[in-house]
Amino acid sequence: MSDAELKQYFLKHRGDQAALQAYLNRINQRPLRIIASPEDPDFDEKVHAAIRQKLKAARSSSGEQANTGFEPNEQE
């Protein structure tokens, strides 16, 4: 079962503790992805870019334009 399938299964069967544990184990096995360190002069832009990328990926995987209420502008 893929990570996405396991997540969907757990969301439909929230009382299944084994499914929750399996999902958490998979998440905890993933390597941490460091976007930027706090000392990085481009910290804000790197974080905003990562958020935009994540939103874009979520929209394309769902096949629709999600209204997240968060659309960062280039000056933030």
MODELLER restraints for C-alpha pairs under 7 A, 6 or more apart:
rsr = mdl.restraints
at = mdl.atoms
rsr.add(forms.Gaussian(group=physical.xy_distance, feature=features.Distance(at['CA:6:A'], at['CA:23:A']), mean=6.54, stdev=0.5))
rsr.add(forms.Gaussian(group=physical.xy_distance, feature=features.Distance(at['CA:7:A'], at['CA:23:A']), mean=6.66, stdev=0.5))
rsr.add(forms.Gaussian(group=physical.xy_distance, feature=features.Distance(at['CA:10:A'], at['CA:16:A']), mean=6.94, stdev=0.5))
rsr.add(forms.Gaussian(group=physical.xy_distance, feature=features.Distance(at['CA:10:A'], at['CA:19:A']), mean=5.79, stdev=0.5))
rsr.add(forms.Gaussian(group=physical.xy_distance, feature=features.Distance(at['CA:10:A'], at['CA:20:A']), mean=6.24, stdev=0.5))
rsr.add(forms.Gaussian(group=physical.xy_distance, feature=features.Distance(at['CA:35:A'], at['CA:46:A']), mean=6.63, stdev=0.5))
rsr.add(forms.Gaussian(group=physical.xy_distance, feature=features.Distance(at['CA:35:A'], at['CA:47:A']), mean=6.64, stdev=0.5))
rsr.add(forms.Gaussian(group=physical.xy_distance, feature=features.Distance(at['CA:36:A'], at['CA:43:A']), mean=5.74, stdev=0.5))
rsr.add(forms.Gaussian(group=physical.xy_distance, feature=features.Distance(at['CA:36:A'], at['CA:46:A']), mean=6.63, stdev=0.5))
rsr.add(forms.Gaussian(group=physical.xy_distance, feature=features.Distance(at['CA:37:A'], at['CA:43:A']), mean=6.80, stdev=0.5))
rsr.add(forms.Gaussian(group=physical.xy_distance, feature=features.Distance(at['CA:59:A'], at['CA:65:A']), mean=5.42, stdev=0.5))
rsr.add(forms.Gaussian(group=physical.xy_distance, feature=features.Distance(at['CA:59:A'], at['CA:66:A']), mean=5.98, stdev=0.5))
